Amino acid sequence: MEYLKLFINGKWVPPSSDKYFDAISPSTNELIGKIPSASREDAAKAVESAYKAKKVIQSMSVFERANLLRNIAEEIGSKKEQLAHTLTLDQGKPFYSESIKEVESVIRGFQEASEQIKWLETSVISTQDLHKKAFTILQPKGVYAVITPWNFPLMVPTEFIAPGLAAGNTIVWVPAPSTSLISIKLAECFEAAGVPAGVINLVTGSGDTVGDEIVIHQKTDAIAFCGSTKTGDIIAKRGASKPQLLELGGNGPTVVLKDADIEHAAKTIAKGCFTNAGQICSATERILVHNSMHDQLAEKLVSEAKKIKLGDPFLKETTMGPLNNYPVLKKNIEHAENSRERGSNFLIGGTKATNQSSELYFEPTVITDVKKESLYNLDETFGPVAPIFSFATEEEAFELVYSSQWGLASSIYTKELKSAMKWAEALPTGLVNINENSNYWEPHIPFGGRTGKSSGKGRVGGQYAIKEMSDLKTITLDLH
């Protein structure tokens, strides 16, 4: 069994505590590696390393940083199949339909960042004084603490690391414990691509230990986090004096109006519910449908759910793997029981799958008669569920929309442009997709939560993330 190491200051080192935890494959329950359980001392060393490396990356020109990002993309591309294999082993998502695509998105993420930073422009500002010139430049913030989740353990880190490097920052990265094996394999690509020592550091272990240390360390300049709202709130308080880019929970509504193309809506909504076994912050977890379309949509979603093939994520025919971990399985069971107690109707699923190689498989689930007070409405399920709420009037629909604390992503289905724009402007989320499921996103598009909601702050996505991870400096020049 391989005992893996931490990546600090360009070197692979064992944890100072000499403690490790097990990496367990969610699809088989097999031990696949021993992950270093780092201490606060290890995390502090990583921050110190990143602090010293600031002068290295900040001495690189924009075009040199762009070349480094391109080298990373090429290195990841050369290991695409191996990375996808480890991703499936470690996270559980299907190899052919999802893991390969995630690695390809990572490659694009670094490629696009290498181009975006070269052509990103700032402004020259008009002045009242004819003898003055004013202009702006972008500068790196410094040492970034980056903490990432287990649902997309390659793509989410890319959303922070690629723009962070493009902007000239150094990185201390703490990945989710349950997918640390694939994180280490990605860090190996950074090393092979020639990332200078200390510019990217990887520290694995408990979030309340190493994650907390990199957040509060006095030499950490800024924080980027993707994960649950509960953890995000803790991080926001612990790092209160530092710039923060937080992508948190979501339970945004999908609204299906009475004039929607129901066939198209059902097919795309099903993808929003069941891709990655529903373990996506922008997943379609609240489906609000007009009474006149309710039965049709429910029937078609059941039909789509029946097409899903649970099983070994390495088989081509498999379209859904297991949930990643036991806490998320427990939450799915609790939400189903909560909804049953309130009289909801489970048309399909709602239980753990049987005859699978692991207890973490959960049946694709479609529920009707979901109540406003149910956990499906009030909480983020993070599972393969399609809870359907019905409404008769716009007032009823908006009451349901605003009953959720989250404001990340939503969607609206209608054939009328006027209705589409009215709802798009009114929905309280940072992203609204029209006639497409709430999961639709491309890495260069801005993505993030809505002010006043619990889905975070700031924007990831292309040049928007580069700007978030940069300081805008104004310079004035007296030419008198």
Secondary structure as GFF3:
##gff-version 3
##sequence-region A 1 480
A	DSSP	beta_strand	6	8	.	.	.	ID=ss1
A	DSSP	beta_strand	11	13	.	.	.	ID=ss2
A	DSSP	beta_strand	20	24	.	.	.	ID=ss3
A	DSSP	beta_strand	31	36	.	.	.	ID=ss4
A	DSSP	alpha_helix	40	58	.	.	.	ID=ss5
A	DSSP	alpha_helix	62	78	.	.	.	ID=ss6
A	DSSP	alpha_helix	80	91	.	.	.	ID=ss7
A	DSSP	pi_helix	95	99	.	.	.	ID=ss8
A	DSSP	alpha_helix	100	119	.	.	.	ID=ss9
A	DSSP	beta_strand	124	125	.	.	.	ID=ss10
A	DSSP	beta_strand	132	140	.	.	.	ID=ss11
A	DSSP	beta_strand	143	147	.	.	.	ID=ss12
A	DSSP	alpha_helix	155	166	.	.	.	ID=ss13
A	DSSP	beta_strand	170	174	.	.	.	ID=ss14
A	DSSP	three_ten_helix	177	179	.	.	.	ID=ss15
A	DSSP	alpha_helix	180	192	.	.	.	ID=ss16
A	DSSP	beta_strand	200	202	.	.	.	ID=ss17
A	DSSP	pi_helix	207	211	.	.	.	ID=ss18
A	DSSP	alpha_helix	212	216	.	.	.	ID=ss19
A	DSSP	beta_strand	222	226	.	.	.	ID=ss20
A	DSSP	alpha_helix	229	238	.	.	.	ID=ss21
A	DSSP	beta_strand	244	247	.	.	.	ID=ss22
A	DSSP	beta_strand	253	256	.	.	.	ID=ss23
A	DSSP	alpha_helix	262	274	.	.	.	ID=ss24
A	DSSP	three_ten_helix	275	278	.	.	.	ID=ss25
A	DSSP	beta_strand	286	290	.	.	.	ID=ss26
A	DSSP	alpha_helix	291	306	.	.	.	ID=ss27
A	DSSP	alpha_helix	326	341	.	.	.	ID=ss28
A	DSSP	beta_strand	345	348	.	.	.	ID=ss29
A	DSSP	beta_strand	365	368	.	.	.	ID=ss30
A	DSSP	alpha_helix	375	378	.	.	.	ID=ss31
A	DSSP	beta_strand	385	391	.	.	.	ID=ss32
A	DSSP	alpha_helix	394	401	.	.	.	ID=ss33
A	DSSP	beta_strand	409	413	.	.	.	ID=ss34
A	DSSP	alpha_helix	417	426	.	.	.	ID=ss35
A	DSSP	beta_strand	431	434	.	.	.	ID=ss36
A	DSSP	beta_strand	456	457	.	.	.	ID=ss37
A	DSSP	alpha_helix	462	468	.	.	.	ID=ss38
A	DSSP	beta_strand	470	478	.	.	.	ID=ss39
###
